[in-house]
Amino acid sequence: MRRISMVAGLALAMALMTGCPKPYPNCDNDEACKEHNEVCVQGTCQECATDTNCKEGFACQANKCVPKGPECTLDTQCGSGRICEAGKCAPAQCKGDDQCKGGKCQNGRCQEPSKDVCSSNTDCGEGQECQAGKCVTAAPKECDWTPVRFGFNESTLTSDAQSRLSALADCVKGKSMKITLEGHADERGTEEYNLQLSNRRAAAVKRYLSDLGVSARSLDTVGYGETRPVNPASNEEAWAENRRVEFRH
């Protein structure tokens, strides 16, 4: 009995010397919190004390592990020579335009060259034109349908007529349209001769347009001789106006 009493007394003394474990969540060290996967922070078991106590992708805030927020949302949060990309600070993409392969360096990022910027129509795509430095849809091209004039008793085309027909060919090529070429003559000569002359004039215009790439199937010819004058007077000015090929479309 005396021996048992001595052992009990020794155990009591040891307990008094070491102190009893504090009840959870109170603690003296991390070991006291280990069972709960926590650490001891200022005498209390907590989920974390620093970010290293949290798993990847989490940070320690108010002794709790919470998902990390973005490192940045603005370039200004990243310091000089760095930009914010996908919530993280990264080196700037460029310092000058020469590093952007034809684009522009703006705020450390390469901007793709705008396809709408232009200095002339040649910088724009098909069906566009350059207006105020930007490529815009070109307005429909208006064809010049002014009648083609001929010399007295002539069915050959003058250089001026050829130039005008070249512009007209460029305007109508690729368009789905039917054009009637109406030949006319002035009042001098017989009615039969003038009818033949007006037909030759219409045929000359058709041949020239066809040679320039206008589909011959889209071109019809008709001769009216002297029967449809635009100027009924009998003088050189009126006769010059009446020697013509008109376009109906």
Secondary structure, DSSP 8 states (H G I E B T S, - for coil): -HHHHHHHHHHHHHHHHH-----TTB-SSGGGGGGGT-EEETTEEES-SSGGGS-TTEEEETTEEEE---S-SSGGGS-TTEEEETTEEEE-S-SSGGGSTTSEEETTEEE---TTB-SSGGGS-TTEEEETTEEEE----------EE--TT--S--HHHHHHHHHHHHHHTT----EEEEEE--SSS-HHHHHHHHHHHHHHHHHHHHHTT--GGGEEEEE-TTSS-SS---SHHHHHHHSEEEEE-
